[in-house]
Amino acid sequence: MIDIICYILCFLLCAVGAVGCFVPVIPGPPLSFAGYLLLLLTPANEAIPLVTVIVLGTLTLLSVIFDYVIPSLGVKWFGGTKYGKWGSLAGTLAGLLFMPWGLIAGPFAGAFIGELCGKSNTTDALKSGVGSLVGFLCGTLFKLFVTFAIIFYAIRAVLF
């Protein structure tokens, strides 16, 4: 009976984790990974190699870190200055106060304002803001990749 409850909770957490890739308030990959770890309490644990747990755990941790770092890297890739990178980071943190849209608009606005404060022209500041937005989208794609990898390995462990 406990096995069935663990299986249900595992896939419920994985489903909520998938939604969390798009809803910034919900930590997608960490929830999915928590669901995957529940499988260790079931007979499916025999089909779960330790290396898979370590790799998925590392990818989950990276996805959480990248959520904050990648928008700043996007600024750099699009030719922004240190003002844009710091503005993007500040915008990301400020965006936490205005969920969920603040996490999308915050890095963009922060990079844009940061570049303007650093004496960049409006065109360069806009490019920096777009870089931050592209970075955010790349981070979201990475979260989706990690979450769906976890779901794949969870299904594989249960079925095989």
Salt bridges, closest charged atoms under 4 A:
ASP67 OD2 - LYS143 NZ 3.50
